[in-house]
Structure formats: C-alpha cells, structure tokens
C-alpha cells in the first residue's frame, strides 16, 4: 500500500534570509578574487627575484580584489535590471 500521508516541511531551508545569501555570495566572490590576486602577486615576487616590496604587493592585491568584487556586484545588479525589464523575473 502506498503511504498517502503528506510530510510537513520543517522550514529549515528557509531560515537563511535572502540578504544573508547575497552577503555570503559577495564574501565568496571577494575571497576568490583575493586568492587570485595574491597568487599573481606571489608569481610577480618570484619572477622578479624578490626585488618588489611585499607590503605594496599585498596592498595592491587587496585593492584589486575589492575593485573586482565591486564591478562583479555592479554587473549582477545591471543584469538583474535587464531581466526585470524583459519580464524574466
């Protein structure tokens, strides 16, 4: 026999609010950009035989990651506006 009783949803998957999901996404994107820029800075340091200032490389990596995250966020906002205008959302 088939069990016809419906199971209730506990609602646990809805506990994370949409704002927190957006924040987590931005943190994830920032972390990825930061790892990429630090790796590039390390490659620059090795390829220049240690002639570069590591503090300046770290500051440049951090600023690059911040700017890249900002433009990523702006592009997502722009795409969302386009989707709303086209009636996709």
N, CA, C and O of each residue as an XYZ file, in Angstrom:
356
protein
N       0.831     -1.193      0.000
C       0.000      0.000      0.000
C       0.871      1.251      0.000
O       1.957      1.289      0.580
N       0.367      2.235     -0.651
C       1.091      3.492     -0.768
C       0.750      4.400      0.411
O      -0.410      4.511      0.810
N       1.745      5.026      0.946
C       1.524      5.941      2.057
C       1.047      7.271      1.492
O       1.791      7.939      0.774
N      -0.166      7.658      1.803
C      -0.744      8.884      1.259
C      -0.603     10.078      2.191
O      -1.014     11.188      1.854
N      -0.031      9.852      3.347
C       0.126     10.949      4.304
C       1.231     11.896      3.822
O       2.342     11.458      3.521
N       0.924     13.169      3.754
C       1.914     14.152      3.304
C       2.817     14.545      4.464
O       2.367     14.726      5.596
N       4.077     14.670      4.158
C       5.028     15.091      5.175
C       5.076     16.610      5.226
O       5.020     17.291      4.202
N       5.181     17.116      6.440
C       5.264     18.562      6.617
C       6.705     19.011      6.418
O       7.652     18.322      6.798
N       6.841     20.175      5.818
C       8.168     20.764      5.674
C       8.559     21.429      6.982
O       7.764     22.132      7.605
N       9.778     21.197      7.377
C      10.224     21.779      8.641
C      10.545     23.266      8.494
O      10.559     23.994      9.487
N      10.798     23.716      7.288
C      11.096     25.124      7.077
C      12.528     25.506      7.381
O      12.859     26.691      7.382
N      13.380     24.539      7.638
C      14.772     24.834      7.976
C      15.514     25.438      6.791
O      16.405     26.267      6.978
N      15.160     25.037      5.580
C      15.862     25.554      4.413
C      15.529     27.010      4.144
O      16.213     27.669      3.361
N      14.490     27.516      4.780
C      14.129     28.921      4.596
C      14.672     29.811      5.713
O      14.361     31.000      5.773
N      15.488     29.227      6.599
C      15.965     30.009      7.740
C      17.001     31.058      7.319
O      17.125     32.102      7.961
N      17.740     30.782      6.250
C      18.697     31.780      5.762
C      17.936     32.774      4.898
O      17.324     32.402      3.897
N      17.980     34.024      5.292
C      17.246     35.037      4.544
C      18.000     35.414      3.275
O      19.199     35.169      3.146
N      17.275     36.009      2.352
C      17.844     36.355      1.050
C      19.031     37.320      1.175
O      19.993     37.230      0.413
N      18.956     38.231      2.131
C      20.044     39.190      2.316
C      21.325     38.478      2.736
O      22.415     38.840      2.292
N      21.191     37.461      3.596
C      22.359     36.720      4.041
C      22.962     35.920      2.887
O      24.181     35.770      2.805
N      22.118     35.411      2.006
C      22.617     34.675      0.846
C      23.420     35.607     -0.050
O      24.476     35.223     -0.553
N      22.930     36.836     -0.258
C      23.658     37.814     -1.067
C      24.993     38.158     -0.413
O      26.012     38.269     -1.095
N      24.987     38.327      0.909
C      26.217     38.653      1.628
C      27.220     37.520      1.508
O      28.408     37.758      1.288
N      26.750     36.290      1.650
C      27.646     35.146      1.530
C      28.217     35.046      0.121
O      29.378     34.677     -0.054
N      27.417     35.370     -0.873
C      27.900     35.337     -2.257
C      28.993     36.378     -2.471
O      30.015     36.089     -3.094
N      28.783     37.580     -1.960
C      29.788     38.641     -2.113
C      31.077     38.254     -1.389
O      32.167     38.502     -1.902
N      30.969     37.654     -0.214
C      32.163     37.220      0.525
C      32.903     36.144     -0.251
O      34.133     36.149     -0.312
N      32.149     35.214     -0.848
C      32.763     34.149     -1.630
C      33.486     34.713     -2.851
O      34.608     34.308     -3.154
N      32.841     35.649     -3.551
C      33.452     36.259     -4.731
C      34.706     37.034     -4.334
O      35.730     36.943     -5.010
N      34.631     37.798     -3.238
C      35.790     38.561     -2.768
C      36.947     37.627     -2.430
O      38.096     37.918     -2.760
N      36.650     36.510     -1.775
C      37.687     35.556     -1.397
C      38.358     34.965     -2.634
O      39.579     34.809     -2.667
N      37.564     34.639     -3.647
C      38.129     34.078     -4.881
C      39.036     35.106     -5.562
O      40.146     34.778     -5.980
N      38.562     36.349     -5.673
C      39.390     37.395     -6.292
C      40.658     37.650     -5.480
O      41.726     37.878     -6.048
N      40.541     37.612     -4.160
C      41.715     37.848     -3.309
C      42.747     36.737     -3.492
O      43.944     37.013     -3.576
N      42.299     35.494     -3.553
C      43.219     34.373     -3.759
C      43.921     34.506     -5.111
O      45.126     34.277     -5.221
N      43.150     34.879     -6.140
C      43.754     35.027     -7.469
C      44.803     36.141     -7.485
O      45.879     35.969     -8.058
N      44.499     37.271     -6.865
C      45.453     38.387     -6.896
C      46.671     38.117     -6.025
O      47.774     38.549     -6.361
N      46.492     37.412     -4.913
C      47.645     37.069     -4.070
C      48.541     36.070     -4.804
O      49.767     36.158     -4.731
N      47.926     35.130     -5.504
C      48.731     34.177     -6.282
C      49.509     34.904     -7.379
O      50.677     34.600     -7.620
N      48.872     35.847     -8.032
C      49.565     36.624     -9.067
C      50.692     37.447     -8.456
O      51.772     37.552     -9.038
N      50.448     38.029     -7.291
C      51.494     38.804     -6.614
C      52.675     37.915     -6.220
O      53.832     38.320     -6.332
N      52.371     36.711     -5.762
C      53.449     35.786     -5.404
C      54.262     35.418     -6.641
O      55.487     35.317     -6.580
N      53.574     35.218     -7.759
C      54.286     34.918     -9.006
C      55.159     36.100     -9.428
O      56.288     35.908     -9.880
N      54.639     37.327     -9.281
C      55.437     38.513     -9.604
C      56.670     38.600     -8.717
O      57.761     38.928     -9.181
N      56.484     38.304     -7.440
C      57.602     38.369     -6.490
C      58.679     37.356     -6.862
O      59.868     37.673     -6.834
N      58.272     36.151     -7.206
C      59.238     35.109     -7.559
C      59.910     35.428     -8.892
O      61.116     35.236     -9.050
N      59.119     35.917     -9.850
C      59.688     36.173    -11.175
C      60.602     37.399    -11.195
O      61.428     37.542    -12.096
N      60.458     38.278    -10.210
C      61.337     39.450    -10.163
C      62.496     39.242     -9.194
O      63.213     40.191     -8.876
N      62.685     38.017     -8.724
C      63.789     37.652     -7.825
C      63.774     38.456     -6.528
O      64.831     38.782     -5.986
N      62.590     38.774     -6.034
C      62.469     39.429     -4.736
C      62.759     40.906     -4.738
O      63.005     41.481     -3.678
N      62.739     41.544     -5.891
C      63.044     42.975     -5.961
C      61.844     43.856     -5.612
O      62.002     45.062     -5.424
N      60.652     43.274     -5.522
C      59.442     44.063     -5.256
C      59.163     44.130     -3.767
O      59.575     43.256     -3.004
N      58.462     45.173     -3.365
C      58.107     45.351     -1.968
C      56.867     44.500     -1.655
O      55.810     44.735     -2.240
N      56.970     43.516     -0.746
C      55.828     42.638     -0.474
C      54.635     43.357      0.167
O      53.491     42.941     -0.016
N      54.897     44.421      0.910
C      53.793     45.164      1.529
C      52.970     45.867      0.452
O      51.740     45.865      0.505
N      53.650     46.465     -0.522
C      52.929     47.102     -1.628
C      52.163     46.078     -2.462
O      51.057     46.353     -2.928
N      52.753     44.900     -2.648
C      52.038     43.843     -3.373
C      50.781     43.411     -2.625
O      49.746     43.170     -3.245
N      50.862     43.312     -1.300
C      49.696     42.916     -0.504
C      48.610     43.987     -0.585
O      47.431     43.659     -0.715
N      48.987     45.247     -0.511
C      48.006     46.331     -0.608
C      47.372     46.349     -1.993
O      46.161     46.527     -2.128
N      48.198     46.164     -3.023
C      47.667     46.142     -4.389
C      46.711     44.961     -4.586
O      45.688     45.101     -5.257
N      47.035     43.806     -4.010
C      46.157     42.632     -4.117
C      44.817     42.892     -3.446
O      43.767     42.557     -3.993
N      44.857     43.489     -2.261
C      43.627     43.774     -1.538
C      42.760     44.771     -2.290
O      41.553     44.570     -2.419
N      43.360     45.837     -2.782
C      42.595     46.837     -3.534
C      42.036     46.263     -4.830
O      40.905     46.568     -5.211
N      42.822     45.436     -5.506
C      42.342     44.810     -6.744
C      41.155     43.896     -6.468
O      40.188     43.891     -7.229
N      41.220     43.124     -5.387
C      40.113     42.239     -5.039
C      38.854     43.036     -4.695
O      37.749     42.637     -5.063
N      39.015     44.147     -4.000
C      37.867     44.986     -3.651
C      37.228     45.571     -4.907
O      36.006     45.544     -5.054
N      38.049     46.096     -5.808
C      37.527     46.697     -7.043
C      36.861     45.640     -7.921
O      35.793     45.881     -8.483
N      37.491     44.464     -8.041
C      36.907     43.393     -8.855
C      35.574     42.927     -8.275
O      34.636     42.657     -9.026
N      35.480     42.829     -6.955
C      34.221     42.443     -6.314
C      33.152     43.497     -6.554
O      31.994     43.157     -6.797
N      33.523     44.768     -6.490
C      32.569     45.845     -6.734
C      32.010     45.769     -8.152
O      30.799     45.861     -8.352
N      32.898     45.600     -9.137
C      32.425     45.523    -10.518
C      31.605     44.259    -10.769
O      30.670     44.274    -11.569
N      31.953     43.168    -10.089
C      31.154     41.945    -10.190
C      29.742     42.209     -9.668
O      28.758     41.807    -10.290
N      29.648     42.887     -8.525
C      28.348     43.193     -7.920
C      27.543     44.134     -8.816
O      26.339     43.949     -8.992
N      28.211     45.147     -9.383
C      27.515     46.088    -10.270
C      26.989     45.385    -11.524
O      25.887     45.676    -11.989
N      27.785     44.459    -12.067
C      27.348     43.733    -13.256
C      26.117     42.874    -12.938
O      25.192     42.780    -13.744
N      26.119     42.249    -11.752
C      24.962     41.441    -11.354
C      23.720     42.318    -11.199
O      22.625     41.924    -11.601
N      23.888     43.503    -10.619
C      22.751     44.410    -10.464
C      22.242     44.865    -11.823
O      21.033     44.951    -12.036
N      23.153     45.155    -12.742
C      22.772     45.598    -14.077
C      22.028     44.483    -14.818
O      21.024     44.744    -15.481
N      22.515     43.246    -14.709
C      21.846     42.114    -15.351
C      20.466     41.884    -14.755
O      19.534     41.512    -15.468
N      20.328     42.106    -13.441
C      19.039     41.915    -12.794
C      18.027     42.940    -13.294
O      16.861     42.610    -13.510
N      18.472     44.189    -13.480
C      17.591     45.234    -14.002
C      17.151     44.888    -15.421
O      15.986     45.071    -15.774
N      18.087     44.384    -16.241
C      17.737     43.978    -17.605
C      16.728     42.840    -17.607
O      15.798     42.832    -18.414
N      16.909     41.868    -16.696
C      15.983     40.744    -16.628
C      14.587     41.200    -16.199
O      13.583     40.695    -16.701
N      14.530     42.151    -15.276
C      13.235     42.671    -14.839
C      12.561     43.419    -15.987
O      11.354     43.292    -16.194
N      13.348     44.198    -16.734
C      12.792     44.961    -17.855
C      12.265     44.031    -18.956
O      11.281     44.347    -19.624
N      12.930     42.885    -19.137
C      12.483     41.942    -20.165
C      11.376     41.018    -19.664
O      10.822     40.237    -20.438
N      11.058     41.102    -18.390
C       9.980     40.289    -17.837
C      10.401     38.890    -17.438
O       9.548     38.018    -17.274
N      11.699     38.649    -17.278
C      12.169     37.319    -16.886
C      12.009     37.077    -15.397
O      11.842     35.934    -14.972
N      12.059     38.139    -14.594
C      11.924     37.982    -13.134
C      10.586     38.475    -12.671
O      10.289     38.425    -11.477
